[in-house]
Every structure is written in structure tokens, then in C-alpha cells.
């Protein structure tokens, strides 16, 4: 996807340019790379388990645990990328009863601002949970991985989601005042 | 029901209606309860959500989504269409029959209705229009058939239902198969009725020998694709692997076929399919994350039992109660997608179902068909709208045929599944030896 496309179709600020846009896009690219790494790791680990358990008759301790941790990282990173791409599901009735016009634009502002508030609040909760986990120093039962390193993905990606939804909220507010439809 | 919980349910509805993303609607409802209720530190709720999404059972969902993505990008759809076309293209069912059968087979690979619309709709709508089908009708047929992906195993929705309600996922996979076959028959019937006045150009009849040669030739080319559901279901029901392991095997099977056999997939595309699958799963799992937090508080507040009391206060007649449950599900389905609907409605309705003697496995079939119907029922009909986008058809013209399929196919099957338990229970009992 080109930089031009990325600013027009998704939650990238319109005013972003130069090195700042490159950093923004690099963050997205990193998310995609991590999604591929987690997806490949997940598949290979489960397949390895199938092979060792059913062909060799042995079970390697901790495979399922690491697979689940990879999956959790994949879910949250995928969710953050989905927020950037406006891929989250909504069940809006506003589009049906007021497909365009000021009522539609106002309701979009309301929905997007509430989205930012809720996502921001959840980020704080997730951060508290990560801190709690870090202080306790809990480890996973099979592999002894410090659980805080699994939990850390939750506040990071929720913060990213909040950022992407904030960009979207600004777009809807701009549309409300300009009368243009938000892209 | 306490005033706070009632207000919370109202807030959830308002957030949904104004267009807040569904996961954050659940999160908003949690936020209000935690702010005004006395439930302790909010961090424990994050722990609840994390515990739910870090389950190994749920890992089957991203892997099946990935397998479906690989097969749809890897050229399977064209090959399945070719096989079905050689069987039904010359019959009265025509290309409509091809769409129904192909999406049913595709459902046995991907388990996601949207994948089926994208893969089959892209190929079939232009082809149907070329042969004289109405564009709006062709797009509608793709949408109503794509819902079969929810009913034919492996289904992401049934994994979710089994996991939320603690019901055997293998049994949940099997429960909606007979209802799906009934739907296929009814859709085929309505396809003939609705297309009888269209100026359809049918291929010239061919001698049986020529048809057989063409059919087996196309089957040979599609063998590896057609084997995929056999591998998945064979691994699961042969007792060889768990659904999660079968999903991983399916991914490992699909990659070399797409890359080296069909050669419709390249390494770059493979990377794109993997991160896309990660994103689709992430969007779904964030919903599960927040829904399980809300479910935890609602359970602490005894909401499912209170919901049961509300239903029982209207009537104690099991038939009325089941009809009411179906109306509730239909309303949920009209406004939410299948995954959100399952997360919200299945824990709420389970006590009612148990009270009226409905087996959880039968409930799996009821909820699958009913919420599947919701995907094509306005006002919120995501699969119908998606098919309109793929088929470049005006949504307004799709409403009439969609209504015919909803009232003439889906609704009768919902009622049959609700009142004839054998339709959903026979297969799980027979295959899994359940009582």
C-alpha cells in the first residue's frame, strides 16, 4: 500500500508527512511483520506438537503455552492494525436512518469520541494490570516465561488503538464542521 | 434485575445503535458497571479477558481463518466452481445451483461467511450476469449461500459457541449439518422459482459421456482442494487430532498446494494472507476479550437467571418460550454479526434452553441458523451488504429476493430445528456416540 493510499483510506492523519509519516508507516509495517511471525510460530508450534505427540509418541512440555502466548500477541496486534484500517465491526443504525447529512455527521462524532474515551480508559486498566503482573513477577507454569512480557502487549496495542481511533474522531469532527463526508 | 444492570443493558444498546465498534460497546458497559457498582479492582477483569483469549481452544479460530484465506487466495475457488459447473451448469438449477454447492463446499474449508462471499462472489456474479441472471439476484444468492459457511464444519461460530457455553465443539460442528442440507434444498427450490422469468442462457445439452469426462477432468484438477475438508474433518472425527491441531495441519497442507501445486499464491501474497488472517482474528478476539469481561460481571449479577425469570413471567408454555427465544435471537441477529450475537445471547439464553429441555447441542444449531439468518436480514445485514459490494449490485434491489430466502428458507429451518430436536441431535449422537 502506498503512503498516499495509507493517508486517504485509513486512520492516518492527513497532515502527517515527511519523516513523521515514514515512522508512522514503519510502525504499521512492524505490526504486519509481527503478525506474520506470530502466525507462523503458532502454526509451526501446533504442527510440531501434532508430529511429536502422534508420530513420535512424546509430548514436548510448554509447546501449547508458547503457542497460546504467540496467539495472544497476534490477537492484540491484529486488533490494533484493524483499528488503523477501520476494520472493527459496528452495528450502527445511524447509516440506515440518516445515511448522510448533519445528523449522520453528529452521530459519527458522538460514536467516535465515545470510542476514544472507552479505549483510553481500557488502556489505563490494561496498564495497571501489566504493572500488577510485573510487580508480582508471575511466571508461566510450563516454560517459566515472565507473564508480564505476554501481558505488556495489551496496554501497548490498546494505546495504539486509542491513537488510531483519535485520528478517526478528528476526521469526523472536521466533517461535522466542514460538511464534507469523512473518508 | 437491578436498576444499574438494566441501565447498563440500555447503554449497551445505545452504544451499538450509534455505531461504536462492538468490542468497545461491551467495554463501555463494563466501564459503567465498574464505575458505579461495587465489584472491586478493575484489573481483575482484564485478567478475566486475558484468561479467556489465551485459551488453546480459541487458537483453532485464527488457524481456520488462515487456512481459509490460503485456500481462497490459492486458487481453490475457481476449481470448485469448475467442478460444480460441470455438474449443475446444464441443469435447471443452472449457475444458481453452482453458487449454492460451491459455497457449501467452501464453507467446509474456511468457516467464515465473508471469505465465501469474497471468493465465490468475485467469480460467480460476473459469470451469472453474463448468462442473463439479474445482478441483484446473483449477489443476493451469493450472500444467502455464504451463510452456509457458519453451519458446515469447521465453523468459527460453532467453536465460539462451544467455548462460551462449555459444550463439545465436535458436537457443535455436527449439529447444524442437517439444517444446512435442508437450507441447501430450500435455496435450490427458490432459486428455480425466482429465476424462471429471467432470460438465462443455458449451455447446450451434452451427451452423458462428454459430461462425465468433463466432470472427472475437473475433479482431478481440484482433487487436492477437495481433499482439504476431508483432511480437516477426518483428523477431527477420526479421533486423530483436536480441532486446534487439525486447523494447524490444514494450514500446513494449504501452503504447499497454493505455492507449488496450483501456483496461484506467491511468497509475498502468503505473507499478506497471514497478517490479514491475524487482523481478522484480532478484530474478533478483541470482542471476545471485552465480552467475557462483561459476561463475568453479568454472571456475578445473576443476569442470565433474571432473564429466565423475565421469559417465564410471560409464559411457562415451552412452545411459547422457544418462540420468544427465537424472536430474541432474530432481533439480536438483525443488529449484530454472528460472533457478537453468540457472545451476547448464548450465555443469556442457556438457562432458558435448559429449563425447556433443549439440549445445548440443539441450541448450537438453533443459534447458528438464527444468527446466520441475521447476517442477511436488514437493517444490519453485513453479509448482504458485503455481497452487494462484491457484486456491484444496488442493495435496494437485493431486498426482495433476500426476503424470499429469509422467509422461504431460513425461517422454516429455524422453526424445524427448534421443534424437531432429531434434526440437530441425530448426527452428533451417531458420530460421537452421545446419549
Interface residues (C-beta under 8 A of the other chain):
Chain A: X32 X35 X36 X38 X39 X40 X42 X43 X46 X47 X49 X50 X54 X64 X67 X68 X69 X71 X72 X74 X75 X76 X77 X78 X79 X80 X81 X82 X85 X87 X88 X89 X90 X91 X92 X93 X94 X95 X96 X107 X108 X110 X111 X114 X115 X118 X119 X121 X122 X125 X126 X128 X129 X132 X150 X151 X154
Chain B: X15 X16 X17 X18 X19 X20 X21 X22 X23 X24 X27 X28 X31 X42 X43 X45 X46 X47 X50 X53 X54 X55 X56 X58 X59 X62 X63 X66 X240 X241 X244 X245 X247 X248 X249 X251 X252 X271 X274 X275 X277 X278 X279 X280 X281 X282 X283 X285 X286 X287 X289 X290 X335 X336 X337 X339 X340 X378 X379 X380 X382
